[in-house]
């Protein structure tokens, strides 16, 4: 389950179970199904910054490609039947990487127009990949506390010492790749700086499972969310993580916000959505009069936070800064598990 879109929020795409692909153009203001011609689950989607090209990856080595020139999705040969869990690439879409089960890492270049296996040196289940916006520095994280690093200078993946055996679920960092953070089971939080070249444990103050991490593009502010409504906040000024009251005890699975960190939203179990504003410095539950029994697994929006979408079991909700409330856009489509 994943969503990707233009920084302006003018266009969005969502992928999920049974090969479903949804497209949202702001001109029509509604979600429309796009034909994928597959039944495999799709786990992650990424595109060029202009939205002219998109790639989606999923179970059994599935890779789909969309181009505005052709106007349709087509299957690409991946060379693997392993599940692919996450995809990331350079902002211009000329280079892409996908990671998955059995330590699988695939690399695509616009020059060759094909996906090729890259040696990872591990059989660990890889869950998430993130890197610098130009793709020169990449990190992949997963089971067993595994962290892999790729540099365009060396052209290869190398294991980095994490100091933990906990499963790592999510990774995020500054757009220049100078700082990275990863979170996971048992409240683990690790921090990497290019200056030291190593990962160090940061005290989280919790043993709760952390599902997701997000922050400002410069890495000066970060939030991690997890089990039982846990929300942790980090600032470069204090250099430490602190618990923030979240106004919910529901599990929080995803977090997203404006690129400057001024506004943040987290979504989770029972259809809960909580919001944080730098003006109030507190988290408040946003209900919007919309009953939902589904779990909101993912939140995504424009880089300025004026438009947001929350995805869950059977629901897509939309929030606009003009109305200040959440409204259902696409009910009764159970495409997220």
PyMOL commands that set and color helices and strands:
alter all, ss='L'
color gray80, all
select helices_A, chain A and resi 17-19+59-61+101-103+143-145+185-187+227-229+269-271
alter helices_A, ss='H'
color red, helices_A
select strands_A, chain A and resi 2-5+11-15+21-25+30-34+42-47+53-58+63-67+72-75+84-89+95-100+105-109+114-117+126-131+137-142+147-151+156-160+168-173+179-184+189-193+198-201+210-215+221-226+231-235+240-243+252-257+263-268+273-277+282-285+296-301+307-312+315-320+326-328
alter strands_A, ss='S'
color yellow, strands_A
deselect
rebuild
show_as cartoon
